[in-house]
Amino acid sequence: MGLNDTRTRVIVGSSSAIAQAFIDSLKQTTSDQLITVSSRCDADIHCDYTDDSIHEAVTQIPEGPIDLHIFNGQLCLDQQMPEKRISELDYRYFNELMRINCWIPMQFIRLVTPRLMKKTPCDISVLSARVGSVDDNRLGGWYSYRASKAALNQMFKSASIEIIRRNPEAKFLAFHPGTTESPLSAPFQQNVPSNKLFSPEFVGSQLLKVLSSLEAKPEAQFIDWDNKQIRW
């Protein structure tokens, strides 16, 4: 299915900066039906991301094949910043990042799995991060955020293997957007070179380009904004 074909795309976490830019890119280049899911009241489907709310949200998605794009993510929690040292580990911070960055995306995927296993083309994407790569970890630190993204990568890849066995037309993308101008990265932008700080509009359009060129594989692919593979 190409970009000129009409698809039904479910956008989870649709109020985020990258999700909004992705939606704008879709509207400019496709005639896809878009279904937004967010805790904000202006979304097509309201969800506060508790388990019960996620289940209720999925029941409201119209029947038929869907593409699923998940944008939920968290780095800082209240005043808690990423840990620089192991002595700073905090269970509440760790647990909440695991819930937001891993559990919530996997809950949506788990509940829509019956649709994804039908032999029809579908794209499933999540926002991952290069720091979630165990192989790429050369600086240390950021324990909880790294762990939550590594956990997402592992569970997402496992789900892709299971689903693609039943539906070889399904494509799974763990997307690294780079450092994007958004509330998530705001506390760290001063240390990022100007040519490495991307606008949400750029990242949203790059995600759509990567999805449009994605080849069918027997498992999920971990790819960055420049369409380059990242080692898990």
C-alpha positions as CSV (number, residue, x, y, z in Angstrom):
1,M,0.0,0.0,0.0
2,G,1.5,3.3,-1.0
3,L,1.0,6.9,0.3
4,N,-1.7,7.5,-2.3
5,D,-3.8,4.7,-1.0
6,T,-6.4,5.6,1.6
7,R,-5.7,4.0,5.0
8,T,-7.1,4.3,8.5
9,R,-4.4,5.5,10.8
10,V,-4.8,5.6,14.6
11,I,-2.6,8.2,16.2
12,V,-2.0,7.5,19.9
13,G,-0.6,10.4,21.9
14,S,-1.9,12.7,19.2
15,S,-1.4,15.9,21.2
16,S,2.5,15.6,21.3
17,A,4.5,18.0,19.1
18,I,5.8,15.2,16.8
19,A,2.4,13.6,16.5
20,Q,0.8,16.9,15.5
21,A,3.5,17.4,12.8
22,F,3.0,13.8,11.6
23,I,-0.7,14.4,11.3
24,D,0.0,17.6,9.3
25,S,2.3,15.7,6.9
26,L,-0.4,13.0,6.4
27,K,-3.0,15.7,5.7
28,Q,-0.7,17.3,3.1
29,T,0.2,14.1,1.3
30,T,-2.6,11.6,1.7
31,S,-6.4,11.3,2.0
32,D,-6.1,8.9,5.0
33,Q,-8.7,8.6,7.6
34,L,-7.1,9.8,10.9
35,I,-8.3,8.8,14.3
36,T,-6.6,10.7,17.2
37,V,-6.3,9.3,20.7
38,S,-5.3,11.6,23.5
39,S,-6.0,12.7,27.1
40,R,-7.1,16.0,25.6
41,C,-10.8,16.6,25.0
42,D,-10.4,17.6,21.4
43,A,-9.2,14.1,20.3
44,D,-11.5,11.7,18.4
45,I,-11.1,9.2,21.3
46,H,-10.4,10.4,24.8
47,C,-8.0,8.3,26.8
48,D,-6.2,9.0,30.2
49,Y,-3.9,6.0,29.6
50,T,-5.0,3.9,32.5
51,D,-5.4,0.2,31.6
52,D,-9.2,0.5,31.7
53,S,-9.1,3.7,29.6
54,I,-6.8,2.1,27.0
55,H,-9.2,-0.8,26.7
56,E,-12.2,1.5,26.3
57,A,-10.3,3.6,23.7
58,V,-9.5,0.5,21.5
59,T,-13.2,-0.5,21.5
60,Q,-14.0,2.8,19.9
61,I,-11.7,2.4,16.9
62,P,-13.9,1.6,13.9
63,E,-13.7,-2.0,12.6
64,G,-11.4,-2.9,9.7
65,P,-7.6,-2.8,9.0
66,I,-5.7,0.0,10.7
67,D,-2.2,1.5,10.9
68,L,-1.2,2.2,14.5
69,H,1.2,5.1,15.3
70,I,2.1,5.6,19.0
71,F,3.8,8.8,20.2
72,N,3.6,8.5,24.0
73,G,6.8,9.2,25.8
74,Q,8.3,10.8,28.9
75,L,11.8,11.8,30.0
76,C,11.4,14.1,33.1
77,L,8.8,13.5,35.8
78,D,7.8,16.5,37.9
79,Q,11.2,17.8,39.1
80,Q,13.0,14.4,38.5
81,M,15.6,14.6,35.8
82,P,17.5,11.7,34.2
83,E,20.0,10.1,36.5
84,K,23.7,10.9,36.0
85,R,24.8,8.4,38.7
86,I,23.5,5.1,40.0
87,S,23.1,6.7,43.5
88,E,20.2,8.8,42.0
89,L,18.0,5.8,41.1
90,D,14.5,6.4,42.3
91,Y,11.8,3.7,42.1
92,R,8.9,6.1,41.5
93,Y,10.6,7.7,38.6
94,F,11.8,4.4,37.1
95,N,8.4,2.8,37.5
96,E,6.5,5.7,35.9
97,L,8.9,5.9,32.9
98,M,8.5,2.2,32.3
99,R,4.7,2.6,32.4
100,I,4.6,5.5,30.0
101,N,7.4,4.6,27.6
102,C,6.9,0.8,27.5
103,W,3.7,-0.4,29.1
104,I,1.2,2.0,27.4
105,P,2.5,1.4,23.8
106,M,2.4,-2.3,24.4
107,Q,-1.1,-2.3,25.8
108,F,-2.4,-0.6,22.7
109,I,-0.5,-3.1,20.5
110,R,-1.8,-6.1,22.6
111,L,-5.4,-5.0,22.3
112,V,-5.3,-4.4,18.5
113,T,-3.3,-7.5,17.7
114,P,-6.3,-9.5,16.3
115,R,-6.7,-6.8,13.6
116,L,-3.0,-6.8,12.8
117,M,-2.8,-10.5,12.3
118,K,-5.2,-10.4,9.4
119,K,-3.4,-10.6,6.1
120,T,-3.7,-7.0,5.1
121,P,-1.0,-4.3,4.9
122,C,-0.5,-2.4,8.2
123,D,2.2,-0.2,9.7
124,I,2.8,-0.1,13.4
125,S,5.2,2.5,14.7
126,V,6.5,3.6,18.1
127,L,8.8,6.4,19.2
128,S,11.9,4.8,20.5
129,A,15.3,6.4,21.2
130,R,18.9,5.7,20.3
131,V,19.7,5.7,24.0
132,G,17.5,2.6,24.3
133,S,20.1,0.7,22.2
134,V,22.2,-1.5,24.5
135,D,24.9,-1.8,21.9
136,D,25.1,2.0,21.5
137,N,25.4,2.8,25.2
138,R,28.9,4.3,25.6
139,L,28.2,7.1,28.0
140,G,26.1,5.5,30.7
141,G,23.7,7.4,32.9
142,W,20.0,8.1,32.2
143,Y,19.3,4.7,33.8
144,S,15.5,4.8,33.9
145,Y,15.0,6.3,30.5
146,R,17.4,4.0,28.8
147,A,15.8,1.0,30.5
148,S,12.3,2.0,29.5
149,K,13.2,2.4,25.9
150,A,15.3,-0.8,25.8
151,A,12.3,-2.6,27.3
152,L,10.0,-1.1,24.7
153,N,12.4,-2.2,22.0
154,Q,12.5,-5.7,23.3
155,M,8.8,-6.1,23.7
156,F,8.0,-4.4,20.4
157,K,10.4,-6.7,18.6
158,S,8.9,-9.7,20.2
159,A,5.4,-8.6,19.2
160,S,6.5,-8.0,15.7
161,I,7.9,-11.5,15.3
162,E,4.7,-13.0,16.6
163,I,2.4,-10.9,14.4
164,I,4.4,-11.0,11.2
165,R,4.4,-14.8,11.3
166,R,0.6,-14.5,10.8
167,N,0.6,-11.4,8.7
168,P,3.7,-11.0,6.5
169,E,2.3,-7.7,5.2
170,A,2.7,-6.1,8.7
171,K,5.6,-3.7,9.1
172,F,6.9,-2.6,12.5
173,L,9.0,0.5,13.0
174,A,10.8,1.7,16.2
175,F,11.6,5.2,15.2
176,H,14.4,7.4,16.7
177,P,13.4,11.0,16.0
178,G,16.6,12.6,17.1
179,T,16.5,15.6,19.5
180,T,13.3,17.5,18.7
181,E,12.2,20.9,19.8
182,S,9.5,19.8,22.2
183,P,8.7,19.9,25.9
184,L,10.3,16.5,26.4
185,S,13.8,17.8,25.3
186,A,13.5,21.4,26.5
187,P,15.8,21.0,29.5
188,F,18.6,19.6,27.4
189,Q,18.4,21.7,24.2
190,Q,21.2,24.1,25.2
191,N,23.8,21.3,24.8
192,V,22.6,20.3,21.3
193,P,24.3,21.7,18.2
194,S,21.8,23.7,16.1
195,N,22.1,21.3,13.2
196,K,21.1,18.4,15.5
197,L,18.0,20.1,17.0
198,F,15.1,19.2,14.7
199,S,11.8,20.9,14.4
200,P,8.7,18.7,15.0
201,E,7.7,19.4,11.3
202,F,10.9,18.0,10.1
203,V,10.7,14.9,12.3
204,G,7.0,14.3,11.4
205,S,7.8,14.4,7.7
206,Q,10.8,12.2,8.1
207,L,8.7,9.6,10.0
208,L,6.3,9.5,7.1
209,K,9.1,9.1,4.6
210,V,10.7,6.3,6.5
211,L,7.3,4.5,6.8
212,S,6.7,4.9,3.1
213,S,10.0,3.3,2.2
214,L,9.9,0.6,4.8
215,E,10.4,-2.9,3.4
216,A,8.7,-6.0,4.8
217,K,10.9,-7.9,7.2
218,P,10.3,-10.8,9.5
219,E,10.7,-8.6,12.6
220,A,10.6,-4.9,13.7
221,Q,13.2,-2.4,12.4
222,F,14.9,0.2,14.5
223,I,15.6,3.2,12.3
224,D,16.5,6.9,12.9
225,W,15.2,10.1,11.3
226,D,17.8,9.8,8.6
227,N,16.5,6.4,7.6
228,K,19.5,4.6,9.0
229,Q,19.4,1.3,10.9
230,I,20.2,1.4,14.6
231,R,21.6,-1.7,16.3
232,W,19.3,-3.0,19.0
